[in-house]
Amino acid sequence: MNHDDSIKGVWEERWHPLREEWVIVAAHRQNRPWSGETVQREEAPAPHYVSDCYLCPGNTRVSGKVNPNYDGVYVFDNDHPCVGSDAPQNPVPAPGIYRNRPAQGIARVVCYTPRHDLTLAELGTSEVENLLTCWQQQYVDLGNRPEINHVLFFENKGEVVGVSNPHPHCQIYATNFVFKTIENEALVSRRYLRENGRPIFHDIIASEQQDSRRIICENEHAIAFLPYFARYAYEVYVAPKQTHASLSAMSVTEIHDLADVLRETLIRFDNLWQMSFPYVMSLHQAPTDGGDHRGFHFHIEFHPPLRKPNLLKYLAGPEIGGGNFLSDTSPEEKAAELKAVSGVHYKKFPVKPDYSGT
């Protein structure tokens, strides 16, 4: 391997000394398969299965492995992982004050359904429950491994967030470090519990219920709300009402109610502009590093990039340069928009309702 090839193939974790966080450098993933440009439009629905989709049942992936003819949730190790057991064990020593280390961990893909033409918003409550149960199992399996300190679940949905394949799926990054946002959340949760005797998320939910304007939907055990401090126009949190450090501690009844609220939230997103609503979804669960995380409250965060149907929320000077968000919209106004639309998916209406305001 020549010097240029070694640069292109860098695969390691590098420490950011100013932000005090690890950056995963996975340059070998540049050539991973990409089918984002072939996303089917609403006007021309995608077929149930696509012959060249590497996530559809029975199809061959780039690695040469063949997907089984699965009929529910399907999990497999990512063929192009950002962290993995195959990461180089002895990276080139870092110069000067810098430091690096092997990008150890496990990366997996979770297909929600064999259907290529559906999204999470279009699945039934029982199917969403099955997915949540799968996430429970994956968190326990990966989190119990001594080398894993954090298990991150996330979904990138839509071309505008760079999704590489429109087949409904999410990814899992089980890493040897705790991602910065979760690390900070764990620290804040631990401090708040020590100083106030109750979890911070308990008081967040209580404050949202007291105001009520930003609550999108709720039932006995779960709630969805657009937080008072939202950074994105349609940022929504979906959470159990009882504090649990992770999905793994939730009961069957709580999982059912969470699935119901999660599904209704996603339907309202789609109904807002009668389109498949793009977002980044991330599961905030306690680190698996053996620390005291009793005050950590599991929840799901949605960060939709659109402010209007064709208008992105661009991250610019304040966000990228300064590190703090500047919101151009009112959380109360945006929550009212989501609450005003139907809780039944627009594709199931005989005649599509007009939400354009005209």
N, C-alpha and C positions, 0 to 999 in steps of 0.2 A: 504493500500500500504506500503510495507516495504521500507527500505532505498535504497536498490539496485534498486527496481522498480522505485523509484522517480528519481534516477540518470538517468536511461535509458529513462525516459519519460520527461526529461527536455525540456521545450518549452518556450523560452524567448529571449530577446535581452540583450547582455552583452557588456559593453563599453570597448573598447581597449584603455587604457590611453596613450600608446606610439604612436599609429597611429592616435588617436583621431577619431575613427570611431566605429560604431555599428557592432557587430557580431551577426547574428541570430543563435541561438542554437535551432535546431528542431529535437531532437533525436527521437521523436516519428515517424518520417518519414522513419526510418531505414527499416521498414517492408512494405513499399509501394510496389505495384506491379512492377515487373521487367520483361521485355521481350526483353531486349537488345541483349541477346545471340542468339535470334531466328531471327535476321535480315536476310532477304532473300538476296542471292547473285545475281549479275548480270546474271550469267549463268542459274539461276533458278528463273525467275521473280515471284514476289509475286502475288497472286490472287488479284482481285479488292477489295474483302472484306475477312476478316479473322475472323473465328468464335470465337476465343479466344482473339481477340484484344479488349481491353476495350475502344478504341476510335472509332471503326467502328460503322456505323449506326445500330440501333436496338439491340446492344449488351448490356449486363448487366455489370456494373462496380463493383468493389469490395465493394463499399458502398451499393450496392443493387439497385442503381438508373439505369434506362434504358435509353440509348441514343435514341433520336428520329430518325426517318429515314430521316435525314437531307440530303439535296442535294447541299449545298454550304458551306459557312463558318459556323462553329458551335462553340459557346462559352459556357463554363459552369464553375461553381466554382470548384476549385480543391478539390478532395476528400481527399487529403493528403497535406494540405497547410502548408507552412513554416511560414506564418503569417495569422492570422484570428481572427474573433470575438470570437471564442471558446478558444483562448489562455488563459491559467490561469491568472486571474486578480491580484493575490497576490503571485508572485514568492517568493521563500525563500530568505530572505535578504542576500545581497552579503557581504562577509567578508572584513574587512579592508578598503582599499581605493577604492575597486571595487564597481561598481553599475550596477544594472540591472533594467528591467522593462518588462511589458507584450509585447509579440510579436504581437501587433495589426496591422491589415491591411486586405487586400483582395488578394487572390491568385486565378487566373483563368487559364484555358487552352483554347487555340484557335486552333481548327482543321481547316486546310486549305481547305480540300476537303474530301468527303466521301471515296475517292479512297485510299486504303491502299498501292497500288503499285506505287504511284507517289511521287515526291518531289516538292518543290517549283520551282525548275528549270524546271520542266516538265509541269507546268501549263501555260495556255494561258495568254496573256496580260490582258484580261478582268477579268480573275479569280484573277490575282495578284492585279488588281485595286480594286476588291471587298474586298480583304484582307486588303489593305491599308485603304479603307473606314471603314472597321470594326475597325481597329486600331485607326482611328480618333475618332470614336464613343466611344470606350472603354476609350481612354485617357480623353475625355471630361466627360464621366459619372463618372469615378473614381476620376479624378483630381478635380472635383467640390465638392467633399465631404470634409468637414472641417477637418476631421481626417487624410486625405491623403496628404502627402507632396511630394510624388514622385511616378511616374508610370513607371515601368521598363518593357519593352517587350524584350524577348530574345528567341532564338532558339538554342538548342544544337543538332547538326546533326552528326550522325555517332557513331559507337561503340567506336572509340578512344577518344571521348569526354564524354563517359558515358551515352549516351542517353538511357532512360529506355523503350522506345517504338518507333519503326521505322515509325509508322503512322505519316504522315506529320503534325506537330503541333508546336506551340510555347507556351510560358507561359507568364503570367503577374503577377508581384509582385507590388501591390500598397501598399506602406508602410508609416509609421508615421515618417520616417526619409528620408533624401536624400542620396542615395548611393554615396560613397566617390568619385568615378571618376566623376560623374555628378556634385557633389558639387564643386570639384576643377575646372571643366570645366566652370561652371557658374561663379565662382570667376574670372577666367582668362578672360572670355568673357566680363564680366562687366568692369574689369579694362582696357582692351584693347579699348573698346568702349569709355570709359571716356578719355583715353589718346590720342586716334587717331581719334576719331570721326566717326569710321566705325567698323563693326563687324570683328573680327579676322578671321573668316572663309571666309569672302569676300576676304581677302588678301591671304589666303591659296589657294583658287580656282584660283585667279589671278596668283599666282606664279606657280601653276601646269600648267595652260594654257600657260603661257609664256615659260615654259620649254617644255611641251607637251609630253615628253618621257614616263611619268608615267600615262597618261590618258588612261583608258581602253576603254571607250566609252562615248558619250555624245549626247544630242540633245538640243533643244531650252531651255528647262527648268530644265534639270537634267544632272548630271555628275557622272562618276565613275572613281576613280583614286587610284593608289597605292602610298600613300604619301611619300614624300621625307624622312620623319622621321620614316618610317615603322619599327615596331619591329618584326613582323612575316614575313616570306618569301613572303606569298601571301596575306598580309593584304590589304584590299580594303575598301575605303570609298565610299558610294553612297549617294548623297545629291542633294537637289534642289539647283539651282543657286541663287535664291532669298532667303534672310535670313528670316526664320520663326522659332519661338521659339519651335514649335511643328508641327506635322502633321495636327493638327486641324485647322491651319490657311491657309493651302494650298488650292488652287482652284482646280476645277475638271480637268482643263487642266494640271495643274502642277502634279496632282496625276497620270494622264494618262502617262505623260512623265517620271515620277519617276518609275512607274511600268515597263515601257519599258526598262529603263536603268538597273533597278534591275534585271529583268528577263535575259537580255543579259549577265550581270555580272555572274549570277549563271550558265548559259549555258556554258560560257567560263571556269568557274571553272571545271565543269564536263568534258568538252572536253579536258582539259589539259592532263589528263591521262586516258580518256575514262572510268571513274568510277564515282560513286556517291560521290562527293567531300565533306569531312567532314569540319565542321566549328562551331564556336560559333558566332552567329549573335546577335547584341544588338542595340536597337534603342536609340540614344542619344537625349532626349527631355528635355526641361526645367523643373525644379522642379515645382510643383503645390503648393508651400508654400506661395504664395502671394507676393513673392519678385519681384524685378525689373529685368527681364530677357530679355530685348529688344535686347541685343547683342548676345543672345544664338542662334546658328544656328543648327536646327535639321539635323541630318544625321544618316545613318546606318553604323555600323562598322562590318566588317567580320574579324575574327581572326582564320584562318585555322591552325590546329596544325601540318600539314605535310610540310616537306621541300622537300621530294621526295615521291614517291608512298608508300614506306614502312619505311620512316624515319621521326620520330617525332621531333618537336622542343621541347626539354626537358627544363623545367624551373629548373634551378639549382642555383648555388651560387650567381651569379650577380643578377638574377631575384628574387629569393625567399629570399635569405639572404641579398642582398643589395638593392633590390627594383628598380633596373634599368636594362633594357634589353640589352643583347649583341646579335647583329644580325650577323649571319654567311653568309648572302647573300646580294646582291646589289638590292635595290628597282628597279633600272632601268632595270636590267637584268630580274627580275621576271615579271615586267610589260610587257616587250617585249614578254615573253613567253605567257602571257595571250592574248595579242593582236594578236599573230600569229595564234591562233586557230580560228576555225569557230564560227560564232555567231548563227549557227543552231545546235540544240542539236544532239550529235552523234548518239543517238538512232533512229533518223529520216533519217540517211543516209542509202541508199541501201547497200553500202559496207562501213564498218567502216574505216575511214582514219587512217593511221599510223603516230602517233605523237611521236614515240619512238626515232626518230632521227637516226635510222639504215637504 
